[in-house]
Amino acid sequence: MSSDVIVIGGGIAGLATAHELIRSGASVTILERSRCGLEASWAGAGILSPLLPWDYPQSVARLAQLSNSLFPEFIEALTTETGIDPEYQASGMLVLPELLPESSGDAKGLRQDARNQMAEDWCGRNAFPMTRVRSREIARALARDQEAFWLPGVCQVRNPRLLQALIRAVNLAGGKIVEHTAVAGLRVERGRTQSISTSQGDEYSADHYIVAAGPWSRQLLGEHALKLDIWPVRGQILLFKAQPGLLDTILLQEWDYFYLIPRHDGHILAGSTLEEAGFDKSPTTEARQILLAKAHALVPALTEETVSGHWAGLRPGSPANIPVIDRHPSISNLYLNSGHYRYGVTMAPGSARLLSNIILDKPQPVDVTPYQWPR
Ligand SMILES: Cc1cc2nc3c(=O)[nH]c(=O)nc-3n(C[C@H](O)[C@H](O)[C@H](O)COP(=O)(O)OP(=O)(O)OC[C@H]3O[C@@H](n4cnc5c(N)ncnc54)[C@H](O)[C@@H]3O)c2cc1C
């Protein structure tokens, strides 16, 4: 069995890359261990921005900005090709700084002022719209009125729908998706991947091989991973069903990164945890209680009675949240698109474009050195 490109892993990274390559004329096969789009890419919250972009290296912000510029066309293409609406919307994000008691004024207050100034400077430099507001001007359901930052340009998407659209678009465009097929190993000779074997004992070969296996990427590559550092970081989300319109915008607490994300139909996602639990993706009672307490403290209408779901997913953790989007240093037809950690949906179209440009030898829109394969 052979094709131009084999993509290993049918999460957002693999599907978006396949979609991009097919649109450039490549013939692509995706091999997925279970079913496409059911791991972190399904579990994620769908905010299309680093939570506080000024807290990250510029390489994270740059990739997010590239993706943001590509998202409208990406969604338009998917919706037209498939008829599925991924509910892409600029719902904006309201950032709530920590409320300091009067007595803590001085040192802590000064630190907060400095952070606020840093955030404003960063937004100014990066043409990222931001204004200072009173929080209840934007979200009336909040328990407290306070000073806040309003970022009206932040968008969101509904992950499961985006994934459904991508799967259908890849299929309709002639991409081949082979599910329930785990890649077990790579056969590398003379500096090239010759073929890969699957758990069923089949062999597949292609001109190019892309690993997009999320937190499993390092294990899968084995000795070929070199100094690649990608590991699983569990994240849990609690889902509420509220009256549509209770909340129209994303809320983010600055000090603990706790967020609420409203969907059109009244669902509100509360998240998320950051836990090192290996490959265990079971939701826990403790996390449920913490997320419920935080959600209720922020928006009192969110109570136990309104909880309607709870799940966990495994992010592909990476140092400083910088993904690897690159060709292998010594295996000329092996590539990686992984390690997007907290922002794999945000960075999907940009990462797909960069990797596709590497494979097709096209010029890059941004400096790709930060995303190199560590050696
Ligand atoms: C709770 C939570 C909230 C999040 N919120 C956001 C957010 O708001 N915004 C944002 O941008 N990002 C968010 N993320 C992060 C984002 O979801 C991830 O960065 C992204 O989904 C990673 O996508 P991926 O395709 O690399 O990995 P995955 O979705 O894990 O896909 C990898 C795929 O590879 C397959 N695979 C693994 N091994 C093999 C093998 N040997 N053979 C074949 N297939 C294999 C797996 O089955 C899986 O389908 C969140 C994540 C979580 C968990």
The ligand as an SDF file (V2000), in Angstrom:
LIG
                    3D

 53 58  0  0  0  0  0  0  0  0999 V2000
   -8.9080   20.0200   28.6450 C   0  0  0  0  0  0  0  0  0  0  0  0
   -8.2030   20.5830   27.4450 C   0  0  0  0  0  0  0  0  0  0  0  0
   -8.4800   21.8750   27.0450 C   0  0  0  0  0  0  0  0  0  0  0  0
   -7.8400   22.4030   25.9230 C   0  0  0  0  0  0  0  0  0  0  0  0
   -8.1980   23.6360   25.4830 N   0  0  0  0  0  0  0  0  0  0  0  0
   -7.6380   24.1360   24.3630 C   0  0  0  0  0  0  0  0  0  0  0  0
   -8.0380   25.3970   23.8510 C   0  0  0  0  0  0  0  0  0  0  0  0
   -8.9310   26.0620   24.3870 O   0  0  0  0  0  0  0  0  0  0  0  0
   -7.4430   25.8510   22.7140 N   0  0  0  0  0  0  0  0  0  0  0  0
   -6.4670   25.1460   22.0820 C   0  0  0  0  0  0  0  0  0  0  0  0
   -5.9490   25.6170   21.0800 O   0  0  0  0  0  0  0  0  0  0  0  0
   -6.0750   23.9360   22.5250 N   0  0  0  0  0  0  0  0  0  0  0  0
   -6.6240   23.4260   23.6520 C   0  0  0  0  0  0  0  0  0  0  0  0
   -6.2220   22.2210   24.1470 N   0  0  0  0  0  0  0  0  0  0  0  0
   -5.0510   21.5670   23.5400 C   0  0  0  0  0  0  0  0  0  0  0  0
   -5.3870   20.8610   22.2700 C   0  0  0  0  0  0  0  0  0  0  0  0
   -6.5710   20.1290   22.4340 O   0  0  0  0  0  0  0  0  0  0  0  0
   -4.2150   19.9520   21.8790 C   0  0  0  0  0  0  0  0  0  0  0  0
   -3.0170   20.6940   21.7990 O   0  0  0  0  0  0  0  0  0  0  0  0
   -4.4540   19.3090   20.5110 C   0  0  0  0  0  0  0  0  0  0  0  0
   -5.7120   18.6960   20.4780 O   0  0  0  0  0  0  0  0  0  0  0  0
   -3.3830   18.2880   20.1760 C   0  0  0  0  0  0  0  0  0  0  0  0
   -3.7460   17.7140   18.9490 O   0  0  0  0  0  0  0  0  0  0  0  0
   -2.9370   16.5150   18.3120 P   0  0  0  0  0  0  0  0  0  0  0  0
   -3.5510   16.2100   17.0210 O   0  0  0  0  0  0  0  0  0  0  0  0
   -1.4850   16.8400   18.3720 O   0  0  0  0  0  0  0  0  0  0  0  0
   -3.1270   15.3230   19.3770 O   0  0  0  0  0  0  0  0  0  0  0  0
   -4.3540   14.3190   19.6180 P   0  0  0  0  0  0  0  0  0  0  0  0
   -5.6530   15.0070   19.5700 O   0  0  0  0  0  0  0  0  0  0  0  0
   -3.9980   13.5790   20.8670 O   0  0  0  0  0  0  0  0  0  0  0  0
   -4.2850   13.3460   18.3820 O   0  0  0  0  0  0  0  0  0  0  0  0
   -3.2680   12.4020   18.2470 C   0  0  0  0  0  0  0  0  0  0  0  0
   -3.8640   11.1970   17.5670 C   0  0  0  0  0  0  0  0  0  0  0  0
   -2.8150   10.2550   17.3040 O   0  0  0  0  0  0  0  0  0  0  0  0
   -3.3390    8.9560   17.4950 C   0  0  0  0  0  0  0  0  0  0  0  0
   -2.2370    8.0280   17.7150 N   0  0  0  0  0  0  0  0  0  0  0  0
   -1.4100    7.9580   18.7820 C   0  0  0  0  0  0  0  0  0  0  0  0
   -0.5150    6.9750   18.6310 N   0  0  0  0  0  0  0  0  0  0  0  0
   -0.7700    6.4010   17.4120 C   0  0  0  0  0  0  0  0  0  0  0  0
   -0.1800    5.3240   16.6890 C   0  0  0  0  0  0  0  0  0  0  0  0
    0.8460    4.6150   17.1780 N   0  0  0  0  0  0  0  0  0  0  0  0
   -0.6950    5.0020   15.4800 N   0  0  0  0  0  0  0  0  0  0  0  0
   -1.7460    5.6920   14.9610 C   0  0  0  0  0  0  0  0  0  0  0  0
   -2.3390    6.7100   15.6210 N   0  0  0  0  0  0  0  0  0  0  0  0
   -1.8550    7.0760   16.8260 C   0  0  0  0  0  0  0  0  0  0  0  0
   -4.2520    9.1150   18.7130 C   0  0  0  0  0  0  0  0  0  0  0  0
   -5.1840    8.0600   18.8080 O   0  0  0  0  0  0  0  0  0  0  0  0
   -4.8910   10.4740   18.4420 C   0  0  0  0  0  0  0  0  0  0  0  0
   -6.0970   10.3630   17.7300 O   0  0  0  0  0  0  0  0  0  0  0  0
   -6.8720   21.6370   25.2300 C   0  0  0  0  0  0  0  0  0  0  0  0
   -6.6180   20.3260   25.6290 C   0  0  0  0  0  0  0  0  0  0  0  0
   -7.2770   19.7910   26.7180 C   0  0  0  0  0  0  0  0  0  0  0  0
   -7.0150   18.3700   27.1090 C   0  0  0  0  0  0  0  0  0  0  0  0
  1  2  1  0
  2  3  1  0
  2 52  2  0
  3  4  2  0
  4  5  1  0
  4 50  1  0
  5  6  2  0
  6  7  1  0
  6 13  1  0
  7  8  2  0
  7  9  1  0
  9 10  1  0
 10 11  2  0
 10 12  1  0
 12 13  2  0
 13 14  1  0
 14 15  1  0
 14 50  1  0
 15 16  1  0
 16 17  1  0
 16 18  1  0
 18 19  1  0
 18 20  1  0
 20 21  1  0
 20 22  1  0
 22 23  1  0
 23 24  1  0
 24 25  2  0
 24 26  1  0
 24 27  1  0
 27 28  1  0
 28 29  2  0
 28 30  1  0
 28 31  1  0
 31 32  1  0
 32 33  1  0
 33 34  1  0
 33 48  1  0
 34 35  1  0
 35 36  1  0
 35 46  1  0
 36 37  1  0
 36 45  1  0
 37 38  2  0
 38 39  1  0
 39 40  1  0
 39 45  2  0
 40 41  1  0
 40 42  2  0
 42 43  1  0
 43 44  2  0
 44 45  1  0
 46 47  1  0
 46 48  1  0
 48 49  1  0
 50 51  2  0
 51 52  1  0
 52 53  1  0
M  END
$$$$
